């Protein structure tokens, strides 16, 4: 039940904004990465490391945690790329 509520919160915070068919047009901007960083800093205290079981903090959060707790659950419902939750249109890296 807690995880379902968390996923609903993700859907509100990161709604599907566009579809980008070409992978090479899915660049993420620095300002978008800052949005991700702010979300991680605000919410990682409820995450845990799935290998060790230890709590995650802003100082210990890494890409594996972000993938497990943010990217995968937020993209699963819409079956989309994470950038499609951040961008309004194609973004060439």
C-alpha positions, -999 to 999 in steps of 0.1 A, spaced: 0 0 0 28 24 8 46 17 -25 13 22 -44 9 56 -28 45 65 -36 40 55 -73 9 77 -74 30 105 -60 55 99 -87 28 101 -114 17 134 -100 52 148 -98 64 134 -132 34 132 -155 39 121 -191 46 153 -210 54 141 -245 65 111 -266 99 110 -282 102 81 -307 139 85 -316 163 76 -288 189 100 -301 164 129 -295 161 120 -258 188 142 -243 182 155 -207 191 191 -199 210 203 -168 179 220 -156 159 187 -158 187 169 -140 184 195 -112 147 187 -109 156 151 -105 183 160 -79 158 181 -59 133 152 -60 159 127 -48 170 151 -20 134 155 -8 123 119 -10 153 95 -7 148 93 31 120 69 24 141 47 1 163 18 11 191 0 -7 176 -31 -21 209 -51 -17 219 -41 18 186 -29 32 202 2 45 184 36 44 194 59 16 203 95 23 210 125 1 247 118 5 245 81 -3 219 81 -31 234 69 -64 221 60 -99 211 25 -87 188 40 -61 174 66 -85 168 38 -111 150 16 -85 130 42 -67 124 69 -94 131 59 -130 116 24 -131 85 31 -111 77 64 -128 82 50 -163 65 17 -158 29 29 -159 32 48 -192 59 25 -206 80 55 -215 115 69 -214 122 90 -182 130 121 -204 94 119 -217 83 128 -181 106 158 -181 106 173 -216 79 189 -237 94 179 -270 124 162 -285 158 173 -271 189 167 -291 219 161 -268 
